[in-house]
Amino acid sequence: MTPTNIYNFNNAVAPLNTGPMSVFYELGTIYKVIFIPKGKMFTNTEMLTPYATLDALCKNNTIALRAFPIGDFIDFQDKSTAEVTATTGYGYMQYITDGKPVWEFIWDQGGMSFEKVMKSFQGLQNSYDLLVIDRDANVILGTDPATATYALKGFSLEMIYSTLIKTNNAKEKTRHSTIIALKDAKELVERHVAIQLDPTQYPVYNLQGLYNFELSLVPSSFTTTSAKLKITTGDKHLDLYDLYSAALVTATASIWSAVTDSTGVTLSVSTIAANSATKAMTLTFGTSTAAGATVTVTPPTVSALTAAGLPGYAGAPIQITAV
């Protein structure tokens, strides 16, 4: 899985040689980007197997350490700001500072449901850096960490926000877009690192994010010792009961966890069973909790769900109240 090519350009202390322009990398159409945890730097060893490294990051059990691929984009608008220059009183031009790369990515797959997903990243520019996936050249594009121990980091971000939805006007489909601003143009122009892989063996465009493993309580079903939980995905549009109830029953109950919020006491999950009447999973706890108490149920980790036969899913805890 060793990269085919690594194009690494660092700050020059003197003009670089011009040479014949016969070997070069040019950024292609951006169909996908990846949000990675802020400050994440990939070691030289990790970048010997970059596809496996990024794939594992996208499936990390801990959400704070997870990467999030975003795409497919169907259009792109460059909204970068211009360089700042000034003219002196004598008429001489002076360069002041670089402009800022500002990119608007337009998408339609996922529709209104995915709009909620993208809104969840709004304003989190201090929590994530950005890698660009170049499908045309099969390249992972980032920037140089400027230390010999590390080979790649993401671009620093200054802004993430989703624009107001432009609704269907009978001539064009409803349009969704997200705007991403890079903090430092030099990271892109002067210090970029482009890791190119074999497109046949390791198509970087195939790097995917996880589906949401959504939990909701069947009304009035938590009776101090057991609770019935519906499991859905896609903003509750797709019920996963028929697909995965058998796999979840076969899995051990220990991959679930629960805690009584007021006391912090752990409620062990003793059994998990399929309830066909409500198309829900019944979790039975090893000990009871008081009526009116709230309990936080944490779903299995990404790796536990994969082992149980549900690959590609990740869930968030749910708070339920006993009746």
C-alpha positions as CSV (number, residue, x, y, z in Angstrom):
1,M,0.0,0.0,0.0
2,T,3.1,2.2,-0.2
3,P,2.2,5.5,-2.0
4,T,3.1,5.7,-5.7
5,N,4.3,9.3,-5.4
6,I,4.6,11.9,-2.6
7,Y,4.8,15.5,-3.8
8,N,6.1,17.5,-0.9
9,F,6.7,21.2,-1.2
10,N,8.2,23.1,1.8
11,N,8.9,26.8,2.4
12,A,12.0,27.7,0.4
13,V,14.7,29.8,1.9
14,A,15.8,30.7,-1.6
15,P,14.2,30.5,-5.0
16,L,13.5,27.0,-6.1
17,N,14.9,25.7,-9.4
18,T,12.5,26.0,-12.4
19,G,13.6,23.1,-14.4
20,P,11.5,21.5,-17.2
21,M,7.9,21.2,-16.1
22,S,7.6,17.6,-17.0
23,V,6.8,16.1,-13.6
24,F,4.1,17.9,-11.6
25,Y,0.9,17.5,-9.6
26,E,-2.2,19.5,-10.4
27,L,-5.2,19.6,-8.2
28,G,-8.3,18.1,-9.9
29,T,-12.0,18.4,-9.3
30,I,-12.7,18.2,-5.5
31,Y,-15.6,15.7,-5.1
32,K,-14.9,14.9,-1.4
33,V,-13.1,16.2,1.6
34,I,-12.4,14.7,5.1
35,F,-12.6,16.5,8.4
36,I,-9.9,15.1,10.7
37,P,-9.4,15.9,14.4
38,K,-7.7,19.3,15.0
39,G,-3.9,18.9,15.2
40,K,-3.8,15.3,14.0
41,M,-0.5,14.6,12.4
42,F,0.3,11.4,10.5
43,T,3.6,9.8,11.1
44,N,6.0,8.6,8.4
45,T,5.1,5.0,9.4
46,E,1.3,5.7,9.1
47,M,1.8,7.2,5.6
48,L,3.5,4.0,4.4
49,T,-0.1,2.6,4.4
50,P,-2.1,5.8,4.0
51,Y,-5.4,4.2,2.8
52,A,-5.5,1.8,5.8
53,T,-4.6,4.6,8.1
54,L,-7.3,6.9,6.9
55,D,-9.9,4.1,6.8
56,A,-9.2,3.2,10.4
57,L,-9.5,6.9,11.4
58,C,-12.9,7.1,9.7
59,K,-14.0,4.1,11.9
60,N,-12.5,5.1,15.2
61,N,-14.6,4.1,18.2
62,T,-14.0,7.5,19.9
63,I,-15.9,10.3,18.1
64,A,-13.3,12.9,19.2
65,L,-10.7,10.9,17.4
66,R,-12.8,10.1,14.3
67,A,-12.4,11.4,10.7
68,F,-15.5,12.4,8.7
69,P,-15.5,12.1,4.9
70,I,-17.9,14.6,3.3
71,G,-19.2,14.1,-0.3
72,D,-20.2,13.6,-3.1
73,F,-20.2,17.1,-4.3
74,I,-21.9,18.0,-7.5
75,D,-20.6,21.6,-8.0
76,F,-18.0,24.0,-6.7
77,Q,-17.7,27.7,-6.3
78,D,-14.4,29.4,-5.5
79,K,-15.1,32.3,-3.2
80,S,-11.5,32.9,-2.2
81,T,-10.5,36.4,-1.1
82,A,-8.0,38.4,-3.1
83,E,-4.5,39.3,-2.0
84,V,-4.1,42.6,-0.3
85,T,-1.8,45.1,-1.9
86,A,-1.2,48.9,-1.4
87,T,0.1,51.7,-3.5
88,T,2.5,54.2,-1.9
89,G,2.3,57.9,-2.3
90,Y,5.1,57.7,-4.9
91,G,3.1,55.1,-6.9
92,Y,5.0,52.0,-5.9
93,M,3.0,48.7,-5.5
94,Q,3.5,46.8,-2.2
95,Y,2.4,43.3,-1.3
96,I,0.7,43.1,2.1
97,T,-0.8,39.7,2.6
98,D,-2.1,36.6,0.9
99,G,-5.8,36.1,0.2
100,K,-7.7,33.2,1.9
101,P,-8.9,30.1,0.1
102,V,-12.7,29.9,0.5
103,W,-14.5,27.0,-1.1
104,E,-18.2,26.4,-1.5
105,F,-19.1,22.8,-2.0
106,I,-22.6,22.1,-3.4
107,W,-24.3,18.7,-2.9
108,D,-27.7,17.0,-3.2
109,Q,-27.3,13.4,-2.1
110,G,-28.8,13.0,1.3
111,G,-31.1,16.0,0.9
112,M,-32.7,17.5,4.0
113,S,-31.5,14.7,6.2
114,F,-27.8,15.3,5.3
115,E,-28.4,19.0,5.8
116,K,-28.8,18.3,9.5
117,V,-25.5,16.3,9.4
118,M,-23.6,19.2,7.8
119,K,-25.2,21.8,10.2
120,S,-23.7,19.7,13.1
121,F,-20.2,20.7,11.9
122,Q,-21.0,24.4,11.6
123,G,-18.7,26.6,13.7
124,L,-16.4,23.7,14.6
125,Q,-13.4,25.0,12.6
126,N,-11.4,24.9,15.8
127,S,-12.1,21.2,16.2
128,Y,-11.1,19.9,12.8
129,D,-8.5,20.2,10.1
130,L,-9.2,19.3,6.4
131,L,-7.8,16.8,3.9
132,V,-8.8,17.0,0.3
133,I,-9.6,13.9,-1.8
134,D,-8.6,14.4,-5.4
135,R,-10.4,11.7,-7.4
136,D,-8.8,12.7,-10.7
137,A,-5.2,12.0,-9.6
138,N,-6.1,9.6,-6.7
139,V,-4.4,11.9,-4.2
140,I,-4.8,12.6,-0.5
141,L,-3.9,16.3,-0.3
142,G,-2.8,18.0,3.0
143,T,0.0,20.1,4.2
144,D,3.5,19.6,5.7
145,P,3.7,19.3,9.5
146,A,7.3,20.8,9.3
147,T,8.8,18.1,11.5
148,A,10.7,15.0,10.4
149,T,8.6,12.6,12.6
150,Y,5.4,13.4,10.7
151,A,4.6,13.3,7.0
152,L,1.1,14.9,6.7
153,K,-1.4,17.0,8.5
154,G,-4.7,18.6,7.5
155,F,-5.2,22.2,6.4
156,S,-6.1,24.6,9.2
157,L,-9.6,25.9,9.1
158,E,-11.0,29.4,9.7
159,M,-14.7,28.8,9.0
160,I,-17.2,26.0,8.4
161,Y,-20.8,26.9,7.7
162,S,-23.7,25.7,5.6
163,T,-25.6,28.2,3.5
164,L,-29.4,28.6,3.6
165,I,-31.1,26.0,1.5
166,K,-32.1,27.1,-1.9
167,T,-35.4,25.3,-2.5
168,N,-36.7,23.7,-5.7
169,N,-38.1,26.3,-8.1
170,A,-39.4,23.8,-10.7
171,K,-36.4,24.6,-12.8
172,E,-33.6,23.4,-10.5
173,K,-33.4,20.9,-7.7
174,T,-33.2,22.0,-4.1
175,R,-29.6,23.0,-3.5
176,H,-27.5,22.5,-0.4
177,S,-24.0,23.9,0.1
178,T,-21.2,24.1,2.7
179,I,-18.5,26.8,2.8
180,I,-15.1,26.0,4.1
181,A,-12.4,28.6,4.5
182,L,-8.7,27.7,5.0
183,K,-6.8,29.7,7.6
184,D,-3.4,29.9,5.9
185,A,-3.0,30.1,2.1
186,K,0.7,29.1,2.4
187,E,-0.4,25.6,3.7
188,L,-2.1,25.0,0.4
189,V,0.2,26.9,-2.0
190,E,3.7,26.5,-0.5
191,R,3.6,23.6,1.9
192,H,1.1,21.1,0.4
193,V,1.7,17.4,0.5
194,A,0.0,15.3,-2.2
195,I,0.1,11.6,-1.5
196,Q,-0.7,9.7,-4.7
197,L,-1.8,6.0,-4.5
198,D,-2.4,3.3,-7.1
199,P,-6.0,4.0,-8.2
200,T,-6.7,0.4,-9.0
201,Q,-5.7,-1.0,-5.6
202,Y,-6.5,2.0,-3.4
203,P,-9.1,4.4,-4.8
204,V,-9.1,7.1,-2.2
205,Y,-12.5,8.3,-3.3
206,N,-13.9,5.1,-1.7
207,L,-13.1,6.3,1.8
208,Q,-16.5,6.4,3.5
209,G,-17.9,7.8,6.7
210,L,-20.1,5.9,9.1
211,Y,-23.9,5.6,9.1
212,N,-25.8,6.9,12.2
213,F,-27.0,4.1,14.5
214,E,-30.0,5.9,15.9
215,L,-31.8,4.9,19.1
216,S,-35.2,6.0,20.3
217,L,-37.4,4.7,23.1
218,V,-40.7,2.9,22.4
219,P,-43.1,5.1,24.4
220,S,-43.8,3.9,28.0
221,S,-41.6,0.8,27.5
222,F,-38.9,1.5,30.1
223,T,-40.4,-0.1,33.2
224,T,-37.3,0.1,35.6
225,T,-35.9,-3.3,34.5
226,S,-36.2,-3.3,30.7
227,A,-36.6,-1.0,27.8
228,K,-37.6,-1.3,24.1
229,L,-35.4,0.7,21.8
230,K,-36.0,1.3,18.1
231,I,-32.9,1.3,15.9
232,T,-32.9,3.4,12.8
233,T,-30.6,5.3,10.4
234,G,-30.9,8.2,8.0
235,D,-32.6,10.6,10.3
236,K,-35.1,7.8,11.4
237,H,-36.2,7.1,7.8
238,L,-34.8,3.6,7.6
239,D,-35.7,1.0,10.3
240,L,-32.9,-1.4,10.9
241,Y,-34.9,-4.0,12.7
242,D,-35.5,-6.4,9.8
243,L,-31.9,-6.1,8.7
244,Y,-30.0,-6.5,11.9
245,S,-32.3,-7.7,14.8
246,A,-31.0,-11.3,14.4
247,A,-27.4,-10.1,14.5
248,L,-28.0,-8.0,17.6
249,V,-29.7,-10.9,19.4
250,T,-26.7,-13.1,18.6
251,A,-24.3,-10.5,19.9
252,T,-23.6,-10.5,23.6
253,A,-25.5,-8.1,25.8
254,S,-22.2,-6.9,27.2
255,I,-21.5,-4.7,24.2
256,W,-24.2,-2.4,25.5
257,S,-23.9,-0.2,28.6
258,A,-26.2,1.8,30.8
259,V,-25.8,4.1,33.8
260,T,-28.3,5.7,36.2
261,D,-27.7,9.4,35.7
262,S,-28.5,10.6,39.3
263,T,-26.2,8.0,41.0
264,G,-23.7,7.1,38.4
265,V,-24.5,3.4,39.1
266,T,-23.9,1.1,36.2
267,L,-26.8,-1.0,35.0
268,S,-25.5,-4.1,33.4
269,V,-27.4,-5.2,30.3
270,S,-28.2,-8.9,31.0
271,T,-30.0,-9.8,27.8
272,I,-31.0,-8.3,24.5
273,A,-34.0,-9.7,22.5
274,A,-35.9,-8.9,19.4
275,N,-39.5,-7.7,19.9
276,S,-41.4,-8.2,16.7
277,A,-44.6,-6.5,17.9
278,T,-42.8,-3.1,18.1
279,K,-39.9,-3.9,15.8
280,A,-37.6,-2.9,18.6
281,M,-34.8,-4.5,20.7
282,T,-35.6,-5.2,24.3
283,L,-32.7,-4.5,26.7
284,T,-33.1,-6.1,30.1
285,F,-31.0,-4.8,32.9
286,G,-29.3,-6.9,35.6
287,T,-30.7,-4.6,38.3
288,S,-33.7,-2.3,38.5
289,T,-33.9,1.4,38.7
290,A,-36.5,3.6,40.3
291,A,-39.6,4.9,38.5
292,G,-38.9,8.4,37.2
293,A,-35.1,7.9,37.2
294,T,-33.2,8.7,34.0
295,V,-30.8,6.3,32.5
296,T,-28.2,6.9,29.7
297,V,-27.9,3.9,27.4
298,T,-24.7,3.8,25.3
299,P,-24.8,1.7,22.1
300,P,-22.0,-0.7,21.1
301,T,-18.8,0.8,19.7
302,V,-18.0,0.8,16.0
303,S,-15.8,-2.2,16.3
304,A,-18.3,-4.1,18.5
305,L,-21.1,-3.4,15.9
306,T,-18.8,-4.6,13.1
307,A,-18.0,-7.8,15.0
308,A,-21.8,-8.3,15.5
309,G,-22.4,-8.1,11.8
310,L,-23.3,-4.4,11.5
311,P,-20.3,-2.8,9.8
312,G,-20.2,0.9,9.1
313,Y,-22.4,2.2,11.9
314,A,-21.8,4.4,14.9
315,G,-24.3,5.5,17.6
316,A,-24.7,8.2,20.2
317,P,-26.0,7.6,23.8
318,I,-29.7,8.1,24.5
319,Q,-31.3,9.2,27.8
320,I,-34.5,7.4,28.8
321,T,-36.8,7.8,31.8
322,A,-38.3,4.9,33.7
323,V,-42.0,4.8,34.2
